[in-house]
């Protein structure tokens, strides 16, 4: 690979179509204010580089970023890319990834509204993230030790596994399909409405009106705090280890808990069982 070291680029498409290059301590910024610096590149690695201009990586394949920084002005940094590895990097521009596939992210700091829309084959490990509409319509996802703050996360996702995570997010997992969450903490309101095939194992769940209009919902040895009006019109099998504030009109299945403050049944179609054990 050709090494490019300690250089600055600010022109339009400065390294357009580049192949087999290793950039070290390069800066993408300057008065020319050019966009799309590394568009359509193949087999590019960037180490300790700073990206401050728009759209640096579009339609790239075999891309590696390590100890880099993408500032707030580096918007829409990676779109339509495949085979991507990002490690120990700051992703601070809006819409940082979109329609990318086969992406691995490790040890990164993410502050990026609308991050990760329509990605597939996506894994994230040991990261912190702040985002609205995080991972909208993502598929084939694996998360481990990720902390997330924001609203409307993981809407319309499919085929996902989350372990050892902490999420503080409103409206998470809406319309999600085939999702497993293990040993995680989820704080927020209106959790997982309209989901299908959602399983939570050994999780701590906090917030009003969780799990409404769900199908094939499973909770195994989960804790629920300040959760009122739960499970409305859902088909659910749940073993809950803490008292629940209130449960409303479960449509099918069985819910067990040590105590329930109120079971509301004002819908004749609500046939789900609630057992106090």
Secondary structure as UniProt FT lines:
FT   STRAND          2..5
FT   STRAND          8..9
FT   TURN            12..17
FT   STRAND          19..24
FT   STRAND          27..28
FT   TURN            31..32
FT   TURN            37..40
FT   STRAND          42..47
FT   STRAND          50..51
FT   STRAND          57..58
FT   STRAND          61..66
FT   STRAND          69..70
FT   TURN            72..73
FT   STRAND          78..79
FT   STRAND          82..87
FT   STRAND          90..91
FT   TURN            94..95
FT   STRAND          97..98
FT   STRAND          101..106
FT   STRAND          109..111
FT   TURN            113..116
FT   STRAND          120..130
FT   TURN            134..137
FT   STRAND          139..151
FT   TURN            153..156
FT   STRAND          158..163
FT   STRAND          166..170
FT   TURN            171..175
FT   STRAND          177..182
FT   STRAND          185..187
FT   TURN            191..194
FT   STRAND          196..201
FT   STRAND          204..206
FT   STRAND          217..225
FT   TURN            231..233
FT   STRAND          235..240
FT   STRAND          244..248
FT   STRAND          252..257
FT   STRAND          260..264
FT   TURN            268..269
FT   STRAND          273..276
//
